[in-house]
Amino acid sequence: MTTLEGKVAIVTGAGRGLGRSMARALAGAGAAVTVAARTGGELDSFVEQTTASGGRALAVPADVTDESAASRMVEATIAEFGRIDVLVNNSGIVASGPLVDQSAAEWDRVIATNLRGTYLATKAVGGHLIAQRSGKVVNIASNFALQGVAGHAAYSASKAGVIAFTRSMAVEWARHGIQVNALAPGYFATALNAELRADPEALAKVTRAIPARRMGEPDELESWLLLLSGSASDFMTGETIVIDGGQSVR
Ligand SMILES: NC(=O)c1ccc[n+]([C@@H]2O[C@H](COP(=O)([O-])OP(=O)(O)OC[C@H]3O[C@@H](n4cnc5c(N)ncnc54)[C@H](OP(=O)(O)O)[C@@H]3O)[C@@H](O)[C@H]2O)c1
């Protein structure tokens, strides 16, 4: 099992959903974890749960679209834990509907959260990772980046951007001993798709489109995250691992 004893991780969008379960997995593997998102109460409850079970965690309320918030997140982590080893760029939002009905403001919000947020946090940790000559960046993309999905142009484009960003940064930082990889999940039950899951017809249609005929379970993502966060992936960079029950390969 991957051990991250002595390592320090930052997870954005860790208040709930996949980010929270990935932050829990990193803490469970021994890492000290900074959790960031806009809703402070969710972060505080993560810190309470983690410290109660003997782990180390820090809450930093932050909007990932804000450059100064990204810097604060990094500075607070260094001040509390002394180093940074892993950044998980997980914060993300979705907007769905026909393109002609989508406002430019909505398009910008999706791109700003999913792509600009990934860029800002990666840039903010860059100086530290380069100086220590090691580090792992794990970007959370989506299998929607790899297939045409009607009604999701902004989201799919933002996540395809995340995959291209992952490749570029992998090449740029490989010489510094830093690995940059991505996970591309398919459907996992979270608030992000609560509306879809509440509609039995829509849910049945989605489930039929997944060869595995089910959504993923958080631990099916976490095991890959731990590999990409630890030494097992030291010679692997620029890759995107798709975890979607076969949805994007059919
Ligand atoms: N669930 C799926 O089926 C699925 C599939 C493929 C990819 N993904 C990706 O996985 C990631 C997590 O998704 P999820 O399903 O866990 O979503 P979720 O349950 O809606 O959680 C999203 C998290 O991102 C945070 N966030 C949103 N906007 C933010 C901002 N501007 N600044 C900082 N944090 C922000 C949210 O916190 P606040 O609102 O408090 O800021 C929340 O903690 C996303 O990147 C998503 O695109 C999910």
The ligand as an SDF file (V2000), in Angstrom:
LIG
                    3D

 48 52  0  0  0  0  0  0  0  0999 V2000
  -18.7620   13.3500  -10.0740 N   0  0  0  0  0  0  0  0  0  0  0  0
  -18.4890   12.9640  -11.3000 C   0  0  0  0  0  0  0  0  0  0  0  0
  -19.2130   12.1150  -11.8620 O   0  0  0  0  0  0  0  0  0  0  0  0
  -17.3020   13.5190  -12.0390 C   0  0  0  0  0  0  0  0  0  0  0  0
  -16.9930   12.9800  -13.2930 C   0  0  0  0  0  0  0  0  0  0  0  0
  -15.8940   13.4610  -13.9850 C   0  0  0  0  0  0  0  0  0  0  0  0
  -15.1290   14.4690  -13.4380 C   0  0  0  0  0  0  0  0  0  0  0  0
  -15.4630   14.9790  -12.2320 N   0  0  0  0  0  0  0  0  0  0  0  0
  -14.6210   16.0630  -11.7040 C   0  0  0  0  0  0  0  0  0  0  0  0
  -14.2440   15.7680  -10.3840 O   0  0  0  0  0  0  0  0  0  0  0  0
  -14.0810   16.9980   -9.6520 C   0  0  0  0  0  0  0  0  0  0  0  0
  -14.9160   16.9290   -8.3790 C   0  0  0  0  0  0  0  0  0  0  0  0
  -16.2760   16.7780   -8.7330 O   0  0  0  0  0  0  0  0  0  0  0  0
  -17.4020   16.3680   -7.6930 P   0  0  0  0  0  0  0  0  0  0  0  0
  -18.3270   15.4950   -8.4240 O   0  0  0  0  0  0  0  0  0  0  0  0
  -16.8000   15.9150   -6.4360 O   0  0  0  0  0  0  0  0  0  0  0  0
  -18.1250   17.7880   -7.5080 O   0  0  0  0  0  0  0  0  0  0  0  0
  -18.8530   18.4450   -6.2520 P   0  0  0  0  0  0  0  0  0  0  0  0
  -19.3730   17.4010   -5.3290 O   0  0  0  0  0  0  0  0  0  0  0  0
  -19.7750   19.4520   -6.8340 O   0  0  0  0  0  0  0  0  0  0  0  0
  -17.6410   19.2020   -5.5030 O   0  0  0  0  0  0  0  0  0  0  0  0
  -16.9450   20.2130   -6.1720 C   0  0  0  0  0  0  0  0  0  0  0  0
  -15.9600   20.8480   -5.2120 C   0  0  0  0  0  0  0  0  0  0  0  0
  -15.2960   21.9120   -5.9250 O   0  0  0  0  0  0  0  0  0  0  0  0
  -15.3660   23.0960   -5.1380 C   0  0  0  0  0  0  0  0  0  0  0  0
  -15.3710   24.2850   -5.9740 N   0  0  0  0  0  0  0  0  0  0  0  0
  -16.2420   24.6370   -6.9450 C   0  0  0  0  0  0  0  0  0  0  0  0
  -15.9330   25.8560   -7.4220 N   0  0  0  0  0  0  0  0  0  0  0  0
  -14.8280   26.2780   -6.7430 C   0  0  0  0  0  0  0  0  0  0  0  0
  -14.0440   27.4450   -6.7530 C   0  0  0  0  0  0  0  0  0  0  0  0
  -14.3080   28.4620   -7.6080 N   0  0  0  0  0  0  0  0  0  0  0  0
  -13.0020   27.5470   -5.9000 N   0  0  0  0  0  0  0  0  0  0  0  0
  -12.7190   26.5400   -5.0510 C   0  0  0  0  0  0  0  0  0  0  0  0
  -13.4150   25.3970   -4.9820 N   0  0  0  0  0  0  0  0  0  0  0  0
  -14.4710   25.2790   -5.8190 C   0  0  0  0  0  0  0  0  0  0  0  0
  -16.6610   22.9360   -4.3530 C   0  0  0  0  0  0  0  0  0  0  0  0
  -16.6450   23.7290   -3.1690 O   0  0  0  0  0  0  0  0  0  0  0  0
  -17.2840   25.1830   -3.0320 P   0  0  0  0  0  0  0  0  0  0  0  0
  -18.5310   25.2340   -3.8710 O   0  0  0  0  0  0  0  0  0  0  0  0
  -17.5000   25.2950   -1.5760 O   0  0  0  0  0  0  0  0  0  0  0  0
  -16.2200   26.1280   -3.5140 O   0  0  0  0  0  0  0  0  0  0  0  0
  -16.6140   21.4650   -3.9940 C   0  0  0  0  0  0  0  0  0  0  0  0
  -15.8240   21.2510   -2.8380 O   0  0  0  0  0  0  0  0  0  0  0  0
  -14.4960   18.1160  -10.6090 C   0  0  0  0  0  0  0  0  0  0  0  0
  -13.3650   18.6730  -11.2260 O   0  0  0  0  0  0  0  0  0  0  0  0
  -15.3470   17.3910  -11.6310 C   0  0  0  0  0  0  0  0  0  0  0  0
  -15.3770   18.0530  -12.8710 O   0  0  0  0  0  0  0  0  0  0  0  0
  -16.5220   14.5470  -11.5170 C   0  0  0  0  0  0  0  0  0  0  0  0
  1  2  1  0
  2  3  2  0
  2  4  1  0
  4  5  1  0
  4 48  2  0
  5  6  2  0
  6  7  1  0
  7  8  2  0
  8  9  1  0
  8 48  1  0
  9 10  1  0
  9 46  1  0
 10 11  1  0
 11 12  1  0
 11 44  1  0
 12 13  1  0
 13 14  1  0
 14 15  2  0
 14 16  1  0
 14 17  1  0
 17 18  1  0
 18 19  2  0
 18 20  1  0
 18 21  1  0
 21 22  1  0
 22 23  1  0
 23 24  1  0
 23 42  1  0
 24 25  1  0
 25 26  1  0
 25 36  1  0
 26 27  1  0
 26 35  1  0
 27 28  2  0
 28 29  1  0
 29 30  1  0
 29 35  2  0
 30 31  1  0
 30 32  2  0
 32 33  1  0
 33 34  2  0
 34 35  1  0
 36 37  1  0
 36 42  1  0
 37 38  1  0
 38 39  2  0
 38 40  1  0
 38 41  1  0
 42 43  1  0
 44 45  1  0
 44 46  1  0
 46 47  1  0
M  CHG  2   8   1  16  -1
M  END
$$$$
